[in-house]
Amino acid sequence: MGAATRGPGAQGAGAQGAGAQGAGRQVASTSSPGAGGEAGERAGDGAYLDLALRLAASVRRRTSPNPWVGAVVVAEDGRGRSVVGSGATEPPGGRHAEIVALQAAGEAAAGATLYVTLEPCAHTGRTGPCADAVVAAGITRVVVGVVDPDPSVAGRGLARLGAAGVEVTVGVRAVEVAEQLAPYLHQRRTGRPFVVLKLATTLDGRIAAPDGSARWITGPAARADGHRLRADADAVLVGAGTVRADDPALTVRTAGDANVGGPAGPLAQPLRVVLGRAPAGARVQPALELSGEPATVLDELGRRGVLQLLVEGGARVAHDLHAAGLVDRYVLYLAPALAGGDDARPAFAGAGAPDVASLWRGRMVEVTRLGDDLKVVLEPTATPGSIGAFEAEEG
């Protein structure tokens, strides 16, 4: 089951603005093709965007803080259409997806169509402007999934292509692309990372026994999936109380799982973040230690280029982020077990909804069986109220 489409955003804290908001309109235009500007979707466009999506997925964990993008060059001759070049974003400092695909296509790119999941950039950063390279290669049509909300792009790439006479179609597979790039788009809009809250609980919502023991509530399949969540994250956050109680390492351990490490080798470890002070000898060290209002902490992580943040505990941290409406996705691993009493430790520590009418309600976007456990993914449908500062010393 697919997750919700998310709108685009802006790089860094406070990067919202008229340009980024205007870039959020991802609809295919019906203007006349052939003289530059935007044009409507054609038969076959979706299939080539699907291929670009698969290419982007193959590099999901290796491009951050850059977006994971896929691109396909399609040429047409008397025998029909064929892919003459394809590629995906390389690790930071490397080529963008469009450049990889164009170089693979070589001279065959002249007169061809470029399919790309995200708008080509129009500025010089670590690499040159992709929009200029597209024009120079002789591409005559570009089909884009979503506009890039980064304020240095935000429609400028499309405008440059249109000014050069390139036909542009925007919005093909926009829902799928927006889901795939949700962390990047969210961070560019808000300046804050996309927050994933992970909870491993009994069926009656308990994360630890009364004595504090929690290893292991869920089985090996669920724990392995949790490491895949870590592999997707740029940073993993826990409270100081969790560090003292469990001494977690918060590292990605592949255990030979190709879905985590893959053929390109081990992944870079996520930034480890502790709310409060971690003991000097804790396994989480070296770690970034932060405290303050939930939004302030997320702003700081956004400034550091964190696109996706995985929150792994404890109950006070989970409560504070949830109550502030700052969780973008909840991932619950539910074990077929019951604590059977109110003395076991709950998933959230703090005041909850005062009545049934005030219950937080989201929507389920995924339910998967993992061994004996269930993985349930929820996303918000409304914004809860806000609360005060993080408890630096969670219980």
C-alpha positions as CSV (number, residue, x, y, z in Angstrom):
1,M,0.0,0.0,0.0
2,G,1.5,3.3,-1.0
3,A,2.2,6.2,1.4
4,A,0.9,9.7,1.2
5,T,2.3,12.2,-1.4
6,R,4.3,14.9,0.2
7,G,4.8,18.4,-1.2
8,P,8.1,19.9,-2.0
9,G,10.1,22.2,0.3
10,A,13.3,24.2,0.8
11,Q,16.9,23.6,1.8
12,G,18.0,24.5,5.3
13,A,16.0,26.1,8.1
14,G,13.9,29.0,7.1
15,A,14.2,28.3,3.4
16,Q,10.5,28.6,2.7
17,G,9.5,31.3,0.3
18,A,7.5,32.3,-2.7
19,G,9.8,30.4,-5.1
20,A,9.6,27.1,-3.2
21,Q,5.9,27.4,-2.8
22,G,5.3,28.1,-6.4
23,A,7.4,25.1,-7.3
24,G,5.1,22.8,-5.4
25,R,2.5,22.7,-8.2
26,Q,3.3,19.5,-10.0
27,V,0.7,19.2,-12.7
28,A,1.2,18.4,-16.4
29,S,0.4,21.4,-18.6
30,T,-1.6,21.3,-21.7
31,S,0.2,24.0,-23.5
32,S,1.2,23.4,-27.1
33,P,4.3,21.2,-27.5
34,G,7.2,21.9,-29.9
35,A,8.2,25.4,-29.1
36,G,9.5,25.1,-25.6
37,G,7.5,25.4,-22.4
38,E,5.3,22.7,-20.8
39,A,3.3,20.1,-22.6
40,G,1.1,17.2,-21.7
41,E,1.8,13.6,-20.9
42,R,2.1,11.2,-23.8
43,A,1.6,7.4,-24.1
44,G,4.6,5.5,-22.7
45,D,5.8,8.3,-20.5
46,G,4.7,6.5,-17.3
47,A,6.7,3.4,-18.1
48,Y,9.9,5.3,-18.6
49,L,9.4,7.2,-15.4
50,D,8.9,3.9,-13.7
51,L,12.3,2.8,-14.9
52,A,13.8,6.1,-13.6
53,L,12.1,5.4,-10.2
54,R,13.7,2.0,-10.0
55,L,17.1,3.5,-10.8
56,A,16.6,6.1,-8.1
57,A,15.6,3.4,-5.6
58,S,18.9,1.5,-6.3
59,V,20.9,4.4,-4.8
60,R,18.5,5.5,-2.1
61,R,21.1,5.0,0.7
62,R,24.2,6.4,-1.0
63,T,23.4,10.0,-2.1
64,S,22.3,12.0,0.9
65,P,22.3,14.9,1.5
66,N,21.6,15.0,-2.3
67,P,18.3,13.5,-3.6
68,W,18.3,10.0,-5.0
69,V,17.2,10.6,-8.6
70,G,16.9,8.4,-11.7
71,A,17.1,9.4,-15.3
72,V,16.5,7.7,-18.7
73,V,17.3,8.9,-22.2
74,V,14.9,7.5,-24.9
75,A,15.5,7.9,-28.6
76,E,13.2,7.2,-31.4
77,D,13.9,5.9,-34.9
78,G,12.0,4.1,-37.7
79,R,11.8,1.0,-35.5
80,G,10.3,2.7,-32.5
81,R,11.6,4.0,-29.2
82,S,14.5,2.6,-27.1
83,V,16.5,3.5,-24.1
84,V,19.9,4.7,-25.1
85,G,21.2,5.9,-21.7
86,S,20.2,5.6,-18.1
87,G,21.7,6.4,-14.7
88,A,21.2,7.4,-11.1
89,T,22.7,10.0,-8.7
90,E,26.2,9.2,-7.6
91,P,27.5,9.7,-4.0
92,P,28.1,13.3,-3.0
93,G,30.6,15.0,-5.3
94,G,29.7,12.7,-8.1
95,R,27.5,13.1,-11.2
96,H,23.8,13.8,-11.0
97,A,21.5,11.3,-12.6
98,E,20.9,13.3,-15.7
99,I,24.6,13.6,-16.4
100,V,25.2,9.8,-16.0
101,A,22.3,9.1,-18.4
102,L,23.4,11.7,-21.0
103,Q,27.0,10.5,-21.0
104,A,25.8,6.9,-21.4
105,A,23.7,8.0,-24.3
106,G,26.5,10.0,-26.0
107,E,25.5,11.3,-29.5
108,A,22.3,9.4,-29.3
109,A,21.0,12.0,-26.9
110,A,20.5,14.5,-29.7
111,G,16.8,14.7,-30.5
112,A,15.9,12.3,-27.7
113,T,13.6,12.5,-24.6
114,L,15.0,12.7,-21.1
115,Y,12.9,11.2,-18.3
116,V,14.0,12.2,-14.8
117,T,12.3,11.9,-11.4
118,L,13.3,15.4,-10.2
119,E,13.7,18.7,-11.9
120,P,17.2,19.2,-13.4
121,C,19.2,21.8,-11.4
122,A,20.1,25.2,-12.9
123,H,22.9,26.2,-10.5
124,T,26.6,25.4,-9.9
125,G,27.3,23.5,-6.7
126,R,29.6,20.5,-6.5
127,T,28.7,19.9,-10.1
128,G,27.6,22.1,-13.0
129,P,24.0,22.9,-14.0
130,C,22.2,19.8,-15.3
131,A,19.7,21.9,-17.3
132,D,22.6,23.4,-19.3
133,A,24.0,19.9,-20.0
134,V,20.6,18.7,-21.1
135,V,20.3,21.6,-23.6
136,A,23.9,21.1,-24.8
137,A,23.3,17.4,-25.4
138,G,20.5,18.2,-27.9
139,I,17.6,16.8,-25.8
140,T,14.3,18.0,-27.3
141,R,11.9,16.9,-24.6
142,V,12.2,16.5,-20.9
143,V,9.6,14.6,-18.7
144,V,9.9,15.4,-15.0
145,G,8.2,13.7,-12.0
146,V,8.3,16.6,-9.6
147,V,9.7,20.1,-9.4
148,D,12.7,20.5,-7.1
149,P,11.7,22.8,-4.2
150,D,15.3,23.6,-3.3
151,P,15.4,27.5,-3.5
152,S,18.4,27.3,-5.8
153,V,16.3,25.3,-8.3
154,A,12.5,25.8,-7.6
155,G,11.4,25.9,-11.3
156,R,14.6,27.6,-12.6
157,G,15.7,24.4,-14.3
158,L,12.4,24.0,-16.1
159,A,12.5,27.7,-17.1
160,R,16.0,27.3,-18.5
161,L,14.9,24.3,-20.5
162,G,11.8,26.0,-21.9
163,A,13.8,29.1,-22.8
164,A,16.1,26.9,-24.9
165,G,13.1,25.5,-26.8
166,V,13.0,22.2,-25.0
167,E,9.5,20.7,-24.5
168,V,8.8,20.1,-20.8
169,T,6.2,17.8,-19.2
170,V,5.8,17.9,-15.4
171,G,3.9,15.7,-13.1
172,V,4.2,12.2,-14.6
173,R,4.3,9.7,-11.7
174,A,4.3,12.6,-9.3
175,V,2.7,10.6,-6.5
176,E,5.3,7.9,-6.7
177,V,8.2,10.3,-7.0
178,A,7.0,12.4,-4.1
179,E,6.7,9.3,-1.9
180,Q,10.2,8.1,-2.9
181,L,11.7,11.5,-2.3
182,A,9.6,12.3,0.8
183,P,12.5,13.0,3.2
184,Y,14.3,15.3,0.7
185,L,11.2,17.2,-0.2
186,H,10.1,17.6,3.4
187,Q,13.6,18.9,4.5
188,R,13.7,21.3,1.6
189,R,10.2,22.7,2.5
190,T,10.6,22.9,6.3
191,G,14.3,23.0,6.9
192,R,13.8,20.0,9.2
193,P,14.4,16.3,8.7
194,F,11.6,13.9,7.9
195,V,11.0,12.3,11.3
196,V,10.4,8.5,11.6
197,L,9.4,7.3,15.0
198,K,10.1,3.6,15.5
199,L,8.4,1.7,18.3
200,A,8.7,-2.0,19.2
201,T,5.9,-3.0,21.5
202,T,3.7,-5.7,22.9
203,L,0.1,-5.8,21.6
204,D,-0.9,-3.8,24.7
205,G,1.5,-1.0,23.9
206,R,4.4,-1.7,26.3
207,I,8.0,-1.2,25.3
208,A,9.7,-2.7,28.5
209,A,8.9,-4.8,31.5
210,P,8.5,-3.1,34.9
211,D,12.2,-3.9,35.6
212,G,13.2,-2.0,32.4
213,S,14.2,-5.1,30.4
214,A,13.2,-4.9,26.7
215,R,15.4,-7.4,24.9
216,W,13.8,-8.7,23.0
217,I,10.2,-7.9,22.6
218,T,10.2,-8.5,18.9
219,G,11.8,-11.3,16.8
220,P,14.8,-11.3,14.5
221,A,12.9,-10.4,11.4
222,A,11.5,-7.3,12.9
223,R,14.9,-6.3,14.3
224,A,16.5,-6.8,10.9
225,D,13.9,-4.5,9.4
226,G,14.7,-2.0,12.0
227,H,18.3,-1.9,10.8
228,R,17.0,-1.2,7.3
229,L,15.2,1.8,8.8
230,R,18.6,2.9,10.2
231,A,20.2,2.4,6.9
232,D,17.7,4.9,5.4
233,A,18.3,7.5,8.1
234,D,20.9,10.2,8.1
235,A,20.7,10.4,11.9
236,V,19.4,8.2,14.7
237,L,18.1,9.9,17.9
238,V,17.6,8.6,21.4
239,G,17.2,10.2,24.8
240,A,19.9,10.1,27.5
241,G,17.8,7.8,29.6
242,T,17.7,5.2,26.9
243,V,21.5,5.4,26.6
244,R,21.9,4.9,30.3
245,A,19.4,2.0,30.4
246,D,20.3,0.1,27.3
247,D,23.7,1.4,26.1
248,P,22.7,1.1,22.4
249,A,25.4,1.5,19.7
250,L,22.8,2.8,17.1
251,T,24.9,1.5,14.2
252,V,23.7,-0.2,11.0
253,R,24.6,-3.8,11.2
254,T,24.1,-5.5,7.9
255,A,24.6,-9.1,9.0
256,G,25.2,-10.0,5.3
257,D,21.8,-8.5,4.3
258,A,22.2,-7.2,0.8
259,N,19.1,-5.0,1.3
260,V,21.1,-3.0,3.9
261,G,24.7,-3.0,2.6
262,G,24.3,-4.1,-1.0
263,P,26.9,-4.9,-3.7
264,A,28.5,-1.5,-3.3
265,G,29.7,-2.4,0.2
266,P,29.0,-1.2,3.7
267,L,27.0,2.0,4.2
268,A,28.1,5.1,6.0
269,Q,26.9,5.0,9.6
270,P,24.2,7.5,10.6
271,L,24.9,10.5,12.8
272,R,24.1,9.4,16.4
273,V,22.2,12.0,18.4
274,V,21.5,12.0,22.1
275,L,19.0,14.3,23.8
276,G,20.9,15.2,27.0
277,R,24.3,14.0,28.1
278,A,25.6,10.5,27.3
279,P,28.2,8.9,29.6
280,A,31.7,9.2,28.3
281,G,32.1,5.4,27.9
282,A,28.7,4.8,26.3
283,R,28.7,2.8,23.1
284,V,26.8,5.6,21.3
285,Q,29.9,7.8,21.6
286,P,31.0,9.8,19.7
287,A,27.5,11.4,19.5
288,L,26.0,14.8,19.0
289,E,24.4,15.9,22.2
290,L,21.5,18.3,22.0
291,S,18.7,19.6,24.2
292,G,15.9,22.2,24.0
293,E,12.5,22.5,22.3
294,P,11.6,19.7,19.9
295,A,11.4,22.1,16.9
296,T,14.7,23.7,17.8
297,V,16.4,20.3,17.9
298,L,15.0,19.4,14.5
299,D,16.0,22.8,13.1
300,E,19.6,22.2,14.2
301,L,19.6,18.7,12.5
302,G,18.2,20.3,9.4
303,R,21.0,22.8,9.3
304,R,23.4,19.9,9.5
305,G,21.9,18.4,6.3
306,V,19.9,15.6,7.9
307,L,17.2,14.6,5.5
308,Q,15.7,11.6,7.5
309,L,15.8,11.2,11.3
310,L,15.0,7.9,12.9
311,V,13.8,8.3,16.5
312,E,14.4,5.1,18.6
313,G,13.5,6.1,22.1
314,G,12.7,6.5,24.8
315,A,9.1,6.9,25.8
316,R,9.5,10.6,26.8
317,V,11.2,11.5,23.6
318,A,8.4,9.7,21.6
319,H,5.7,11.5,23.6
320,D,7.3,15.0,23.1
321,L,7.7,14.6,19.4
322,H,4.3,13.1,18.9
323,A,2.5,15.7,21.1
324,A,4.3,18.5,19.1
325,G,3.0,17.1,15.8
326,L,6.6,16.6,14.6
327,V,6.4,12.9,13.6
328,D,6.0,12.4,9.9
329,R,5.9,8.6,10.0
330,Y,5.3,6.0,12.7
331,V,6.7,2.5,12.3
332,L,5.4,0.1,14.9
333,Y,6.7,-3.4,15.3
334,L,4.0,-5.4,17.2
335,A,4.9,-8.6,19.0
336,P,2.3,-11.3,19.7
337,A,2.8,-10.7,23.4
338,L,1.0,-9.0,26.3
339,A,2.5,-7.3,29.3
340,G,-0.9,-7.8,31.0
341,G,-0.7,-5.0,33.5
342,D,-0.3,-1.2,33.9
343,D,3.1,-1.5,35.5
344,A,5.1,-2.3,32.3
345,R,6.5,0.8,30.5
346,P,4.3,2.4,27.9
347,A,5.4,3.5,24.4
348,F,4.6,7.1,25.3
349,A,5.5,8.7,28.7
350,G,3.5,11.9,29.3
351,A,0.0,13.3,29.2
352,G,-2.2,11.8,26.4
353,A,-5.5,12.6,24.9
354,P,-8.0,13.6,27.6
355,D,-11.0,12.0,25.8
356,V,-12.0,9.9,22.9
357,A,-12.8,12.9,20.7
358,S,-9.2,14.1,21.2
359,L,-7.5,10.8,20.2
360,W,-4.7,11.1,17.6
361,R,-5.9,9.4,14.4
362,G,-3.7,8.7,11.5
363,R,-3.9,6.4,8.5
364,M,-2.3,3.0,8.0
365,V,-0.1,3.0,4.9
366,E,1.5,-0.5,5.4
367,V,0.8,-3.6,7.4
368,T,3.4,-6.4,6.9
369,R,4.0,-9.7,8.7
370,L,7.7,-10.1,9.8
371,G,8.1,-13.6,11.2
372,D,5.8,-13.7,14.2
373,D,5.5,-9.9,14.4
374,L,3.6,-7.2,12.5
375,K,5.0,-4.1,11.1
376,V,2.4,-1.3,11.0
377,V,3.3,2.1,9.3
378,L,1.1,5.1,10.2
379,E,1.1,8.6,8.9
380,P,-0.6,11.7,10.3
381,T,-3.8,13.1,8.9
382,A,-3.9,16.1,11.3
383,T,-1.5,18.2,13.3
384,P,-1.7,17.7,17.1
385,G,-1.0,20.5,19.6
386,S,2.5,21.5,20.8
387,I,4.3,21.0,24.1
388,G,7.3,22.3,25.9
389,A,11.0,21.4,25.8
390,F,12.5,17.9,25.6
391,E,13.2,16.2,28.9
392,A,17.0,16.0,28.7
393,E,17.0,13.3,31.4
394,E,14.2,10.9,30.4
395,G,13.2,8.3,32.9
